[in-house]
Amino acid sequence: MIGILVGQGMTFDEAISKVEDWETSGISKLLDKSKMTQSKWKNNIIYLQNVKKLK
């Protein structure tokens, strides 16, 4: 994540500070949950596409 922030123009120190803020505020946990939910949906879609191919 730090690399993305630096790529968007933040300094390395600013990016570290921002990520630390997210971790202490709990936002990073929400992002992790969001990623897991997206991953589950993607896996379900792939499964359904494979089932459809088998028919």
C-alpha positions as CSV (number, residue, x, y, z in Angstrom):
1,M,0.0,0.0,0.0
2,I,2.9,2.3,0.8
3,G,4.2,1.9,-2.7
4,I,0.8,2.9,-4.2
5,L,0.7,6.0,-2.1
6,V,4.2,7.0,-3.0
7,G,3.4,6.4,-6.7
8,Q,0.5,8.8,-6.3
9,G,2.9,11.6,-5.1
10,M,3.2,11.1,-1.4
11,T,6.7,11.0,0.2
12,F,7.7,7.8,1.8
13,D,7.3,9.2,5.3
14,E,3.8,10.6,4.5
15,A,2.8,7.2,3.1
16,I,4.0,5.4,6.2
17,S,2.2,7.8,8.4
18,K,-1.0,7.4,6.4
19,V,-0.9,3.6,6.6
20,E,-0.2,3.8,10.3
21,D,-3.2,6.0,10.8
22,W,-5.4,3.5,8.9
23,E,-4.1,0.7,11.1
24,T,-4.8,2.5,14.4
25,S,-8.2,3.8,13.3
26,G,-9.4,0.3,12.1
27,I,-9.8,1.3,8.5
28,S,-7.3,-1.3,7.4
29,K,-9.4,-4.0,9.0
30,L,-12.4,-2.8,7.0
31,L,-10.3,-2.8,3.8
32,D,-9.2,-6.4,4.5
33,K,-12.9,-7.5,5.1
34,S,-13.8,-5.8,1.8
35,K,-11.1,-7.6,-0.1
36,M,-12.2,-10.9,1.4
37,T,-15.8,-10.3,0.4
38,Q,-14.7,-9.4,-3.1
39,S,-12.6,-12.5,-3.3
40,K,-15.6,-14.7,-2.2
41,W,-17.8,-13.1,-4.9
42,K,-15.1,-13.7,-7.6
43,N,-14.7,-17.3,-6.5
44,N,-18.5,-17.8,-6.7
45,I,-18.7,-16.3,-10.2
46,I,-15.8,-18.5,-11.4
47,Y,-17.5,-21.5,-9.9
48,L,-20.8,-20.7,-11.6
49,Q,-19.0,-20.1,-14.9
50,N,-17.3,-23.5,-14.7
51,V,-20.6,-25.2,-13.8
52,K,-22.2,-23.6,-16.8
53,K,-19.4,-24.9,-19.1
54,L,-19.9,-28.5,-17.8
55,K,-23.6,-28.5,-18.8
